[in-house]
Amino acid sequence: MTTPALASGRLRRAPRAAIAAVGLVSLVAGSVALSAVSASAADDLPATFLSTGSTWKYSDTNVDPAGGDADRIVWTRAGYDDSAWKSGTGAFGAKNGSPTPNLGSAFPVSTVLNQYIDPNAASKVDVPTFHFRTTFDVTSAQLSEISGLAGTVVYDDAVQVFVNGTKVAGLADDRVNEVPPAQQNLTYAGEGLSDPATSTFQVPAAALQAGTNTIAIALYQDRPTSSDAYLALTSLAPVERETGSTAITDVVLGVGGDESQRMLTWYTSKDTAQVAQFAPAAAVVDGKFPVSAVTVPATGGATTSGEFNRVATLTGLAENTAYVYRVGTDGDWSTVHSFRTRAFEGDFDFLFFGDPQIGSSGNIGRDGDGWADTLDVATSTYPDAELLFSAGDQVEHAANEEEYAAFLAPDALREIPFVATNGNHDVGSKAYEQHFGTPNTDRAAGPGSGASSGGDYWFVHKGVLFIDLNSNSRDYASHEAFVRNVVAEHGDEASWKVVAFHHSIYSAGPHATDSDVKDRRSTWPTLFSELGIDLVLQGHDHSYARTYLLHNGDIANPDEQAGADTVTAGPGGVLYVTSNSASGSKYYDLQPQGFPWLSVANQEKVRNYTAVEVTADAVTVKTLRSQANGDALPVNSVVDQVTLQRATDPNAQRLQVTVPEGAPGEFVWSIDGTNGIVDLGTATEQGDHFAAAGSINPIRVTDTRRSGPNWAVSAQVGDFAAGGTSFSGKYLGWTPKVVEQGAGAIAGDRVGSGFDAGEGLSSSSTLGRADVGHSRGSAKLGADLELKIPVDVTDGTYRATLTLTALS
Ligand SMILES: [Fe+2]
């Protein structure tokens, strides 16, 4: 009888020649005009429609301006009666109730706000929210020339800005959104700023109208005892529509339906017919984009930020191929970008990133830098990573294109397929779905308002079924129908099933007890267990958490140890992982009471990323610091690592030979312990060869036959294969050993790698044996493996099968 066992060795080397060719193209063709300003149009437009000293109506009397109206933002629209409100010029401010508030020379005050609900009270309590309204005129000629307005606001502690009843900015307003709408006009919010913060926001042209426009601002205080308040709208400047050549921006290489596809999405300044073109990098000659390139027509429409978006799906890609691509139209092409496909089967790594949420700190530049650095660290450490997977909340403000520009700045997003997830900060605008085309998308769950965005979608990558859910919607029936349908159609062929969504249901931070999170937690775990989901990736709580394997939400195996480095997937057991911030824009503290589902939780307030290493037999989820936490915890030190492995293959458990009935005693042999893949790791270059080493899974031999007949266990290995390439099994050698004495066991002879001489283990070789007349008992046999292969073997992750045979 034979026993299959597996061995694998991993080689990683980048094909430098192909990359160099691609880089050349980028230099030659990367000369697209990104902006062009029309001088004639500028004459008709003011520098700004409002400035710090503009006059506003305002309310500082702790009265809800909605006055019980079901529409809580009725006060932000034209026609609202603000005749009873006070009038004043900016900037507005207050400090400790002073008639001459001094917030520093950078923040002069023109109109003093009434700071306290009762100025005469012994213990003074701040007015939680101040309300402001004013108008500005835009002519229809001006409207035709602009794509929108760019606003700059200085505030302490939080603001929401509305134009004609459309919310165009929410700065540090998380806590506003967490209370019921009826309370949102009078509540405390913000992050306790010591000095007023300055932020920019955009007003899309779609929010404007020809004639009089109404702008309204709610200014929130952080807490009842906040010492100061401040508001200055310093500018509201027109943004000219691009004229002249077409500007192509925001190019994203998104994941396709499978390994042979990619989805390209981009923004463009002109509503023209546009295409994507791609070609093998090898077809590039003299730096010219090849005329043989494949052309794919793009679809799309107007964006909420006054531009236009386009989406095109690249199909029919070949494996292990470098490609170049560009988007646009003849005479108006984008920069040339590149990507490469990998083998379409076999092991792979992907990278997972928690809430980049650019702009969340109030400093877009700093958040963008953190995000770019994490991407750089992760892709440098895992240069063969095949997906960049986001946990959602790409930006702080769904409609803020400045935040999107910072998020999309790293070129990795044009070179490695990006997997977008829809977070709570990504809704309230259509910008999420306008920036990220997604394959196989179902928008049944939560179309909700006109500002809802994105949907559920799925794709398959190298045998792994990925399902990405828009958890903003709690239309559970639609989600469930989608997931069931996808698993029914594609689950059987999947080696692993991975679900991702934004709102973690098993986190370690304050969101874990949110009512909406509890709601999802009471609903989804049974579905995931029933459908055999292996891994769930999540974000939202800005801290790291890894659960025990959970079956229907309960700990599947009471013996699982906290922080176990290996867990074994059983029926219905699901591993839930929540990632910490990838950009450093915001962190939440771990909740001191802890939660029963937590195997590991971590919060050090340094940036993280997660590398997920997928093989047929195991998924290793390794979370690393992309930012050092002191000398002891440098960049790429490990926060947590867990390997989710398959339960032992039932075929391997039947590996034994039974002596026929009636025989005195028996001879039995089997794998001792689990028969996971024997990973030889990454081979290292040693002069004229690559070398790797490992050990076989030990073999237990038990022989209780009274006559002590001889026995032997031998083995032979086939070729090592990766995708379409392979090398001979003869390069594998071994040194057998008797790990535990008994049954007269004698180790077989060492067999050296065929790299030096001979046929190695490609020829049948003895692992262990016993001579006639040996004692009865049990032995454990092992062997150290040595792999030596020529340096001209192509890079890749190779696998071979070691077949064991027992003779008795
Ligand atoms: Fe979130």
Residues whose N, C-alpha, C, O or C-beta is under 5 A from the ligand:
A	BS01	LIG	D393 G423 N424 H540
